[in-house]
Amino acid sequence: LAGCATPRLATRELESQGFTNIQITGYVRHSCTGDDDFRTGFTAERDGRRWEGHVCKNVFNETATVRFEEVK
């Protein structure tokens, strides 16, 4: 499973955090901890600003971690 992207999971997680206009950019290699099995890059909007980042998830953990920064 290591090295997989999960577009549906990432989109659901981002929508639950208020992101819109979500574009999945695919697998992101060096973005998560070594324990994360799924690493999915994205760009999206929230609060009138554009963001980019990645969604990380371990197969044994129910929650995902979203890391992002504003695109200037």
Residue pairs with C-beta under 8 A, 6 or more apart in sequence:
1 37
1 38
1 59
2 37
3 27
3 29
3 39
4 27
4 37
4 38
4 39
5 24
5 26
5 27
5 28
5 38
5 39
5 40
5 41
6 38
6 40
6 55
6 57
7 24
7 40
9 38
9 40
9 55
9 57
9 64
10 22
10 24
10 40
10 42
10 55
10 64
11 22
11 24
13 55
13 64
13 66
14 22
14 42
14 44
14 55
14 66
15 22
17 46
17 66
18 46
18 47
19 42
19 44
19 45
19 46
19 51
20 44
20 45
20 46
21 44
21 45
22 42
22 43
22 44
23 42
23 43
23 44
24 40
24 41
24 42
25 41
25 42
25 43
25 52
26 40
26 41
27 39
27 40
27 41
28 39
28 40
28 41
28 54
29 39
31 39
31 41
31 54
31 56
31 67
32 39
32 54
32 56
32 65
32 67
33 56
35 58
36 56
36 57
36 58
36 65
37 57
37 58
37 59
38 55
38 56
38 57
38 58
38 59
38 64
39 54
39 55
39 56
40 54
40 55
41 52
41 53
41 54
42 52
42 53
42 54
42 55
42 68
43 50
43 51
43 52
43 71
44 50
44 51
44 52
44 68
45 51
49 70
49 71
50 70
50 71
51 68
51 69
51 70
51 71
52 68
52 69
52 71
53 66
53 67
53 68
53 69
54 66
54 67
54 68
55 64
55 65
55 66
56 64
56 65
56 66
56 67
57 63
57 64
57 65
